Amino acid sequence: MEQDLVRRLHVVVHGHVQGVGFRYFTLRRAEMLGLTGWVRNCQDGTVEVVAEGRTQELETLLTALHTGPSGAVVRRVEALWLSATGEFRRFEIA
């Protein structure tokens, strides 16, 4: 079943997403969902997320990233689905 498939999700979130707690929002969501990977602010003002876990949990995280925390204004979300590598042990802010 595809829902149980372990995959990697690479996301770039555009908009007013830095300085509003977006990384901590993502960290909390990922930890609640049992995902591994990282989130970081990028020089161009975007937030980048790499997460691995079951498809269903990754889809839940992706839905949350379209909104973000209360101070965020998400304008665009780029998502790329990849094969999981299993390289992460936990989710962290990079």
C-alpha positions as CSV (number, residue, x, y, z in Angstrom):
1,M,0.0,0.0,0.0
2,E,1.4,3.4,-1.0
3,Q,0.5,5.0,2.3
4,D,3.0,2.8,4.1
5,L,5.8,3.4,1.6
6,V,8.7,5.3,3.1
7,R,9.7,8.2,0.9
8,R,11.6,11.5,0.9
9,L,9.9,14.8,0.4
10,H,12.0,17.9,-0.6
11,V,10.1,21.2,-0.2
12,V,11.0,24.8,-0.8
13,V,8.5,27.3,0.8
14,H,8.3,30.8,-0.7
15,G,6.8,33.9,0.8
16,H,7.1,35.7,4.2
17,V,8.4,32.6,5.9
18,Q,11.5,33.7,7.8
19,G,11.4,35.4,11.2
20,V,7.9,34.0,11.9
21,G,8.8,30.7,13.6
22,F,8.5,28.6,10.4
23,R,11.4,26.3,11.3
24,Y,10.1,25.6,14.8
25,F,6.6,25.1,13.4
26,T,8.0,22.5,10.9
27,L,10.1,20.8,13.6
28,R,7.2,20.3,15.9
29,R,4.9,19.0,13.1
30,A,7.6,16.6,11.8
31,E,8.3,15.3,15.3
32,M,4.6,14.8,16.0
33,L,4.4,12.8,12.7
34,G,7.4,10.7,13.4
35,L,9.4,12.1,10.5
36,T,13.2,12.4,10.1
37,G,15.2,15.1,8.2
38,W,15.8,18.8,8.6
39,V,14.5,22.3,8.0
40,R,16.6,25.5,7.3
41,N,16.3,29.1,6.3
42,C,18.0,29.8,2.9
43,Q,19.8,33.0,1.8
44,D,17.1,33.8,-0.8
45,G,14.4,34.1,1.9
46,T,12.8,30.7,1.4
47,V,12.6,27.8,3.9
48,E,13.9,24.4,2.7
49,V,12.6,21.1,4.2
50,V,13.9,17.6,3.6
51,A,11.8,14.9,5.4
52,E,11.6,11.2,5.3
53,G,8.8,8.9,6.5
54,R,5.6,7.2,5.5
55,T,3.7,8.8,2.6
56,Q,0.7,9.6,4.7
57,E,2.7,11.5,7.3
58,L,4.7,13.4,4.6
59,E,1.4,14.5,3.0
60,T,0.2,15.8,6.3
61,L,3.4,17.8,6.8
62,L,3.1,19.1,3.2
63,T,-0.4,20.3,3.9
64,A,0.8,22.1,7.0
65,L,3.6,23.8,5.1
66,H,1.1,25.4,2.7
67,T,-0.1,27.4,5.7
68,G,2.7,27.6,8.2
69,P,2.6,29.4,11.6
70,S,0.2,32.3,12.2
71,G,2.8,35.0,11.1
72,A,3.7,33.4,7.8
73,V,2.4,34.3,4.4
74,V,3.1,31.3,2.1
75,R,3.0,32.3,-1.5
76,R,4.3,29.1,-3.2
77,V,5.4,25.6,-2.2
78,E,7.6,23.5,-4.4
79,A,7.5,19.8,-3.5
80,L,9.6,17.0,-5.0
81,W,9.0,13.3,-4.1
82,L,12.1,11.1,-4.0
83,S,13.2,7.8,-2.7
84,A,14.1,7.7,1.0
85,T,17.8,7.2,1.8
86,G,17.4,6.4,5.6
87,E,20.3,8.8,6.4
88,F,18.5,10.7,9.2
89,R,17.9,9.6,12.8
90,R,15.7,12.5,13.8
91,F,14.2,15.8,12.6
92,E,16.2,18.9,13.3
93,I,16.8,22.5,12.4
94,A,19.9,22.7,10.2
